[in-house]
């Protein structure tokens, strides 16, 4: 798999995770930032997709990780 296919796969996986979360009504909603991070995107990539500041995205991911621990 070349680099472009790997990037495309990462974004497809992220979109799939977001859709699964949207359809799942039984659990507490998870922030999109956290789902995208779980899909393998970094804070900068997530910020670009969501139109947010990368520092704020990184902080949201960090808080979620602490709450989960």
Secondary structure as the mmCIF struct_conf table of DSSP 4:
data_model
#
loop_
_struct_conf.conf_type_id
_struct_conf.id
_struct_conf.beg_label_comp_id
_struct_conf.beg_label_asym_id
_struct_conf.beg_label_seq_id
_struct_conf.end_label_comp_id
_struct_conf.end_label_asym_id
_struct_conf.end_label_seq_id
HELX_RH_AL_P HELX_RH_AL_P1 UNK A 3 UNK A 23
BEND BEND1 UNK A 26 UNK A 27
HELX_RH_AL_P HELX_RH_AL_P2 UNK A 32 UNK A 38
TURN_TY1_P TURN_TY1_P1 UNK A 39 UNK A 40
HELX_RH_AL_P HELX_RH_AL_P3 UNK A 43 UNK A 50
TURN_TY1_P TURN_TY1_P2 UNK A 51 UNK A 51
HELX_RH_AL_P HELX_RH_AL_P4 UNK A 54 UNK A 68
#
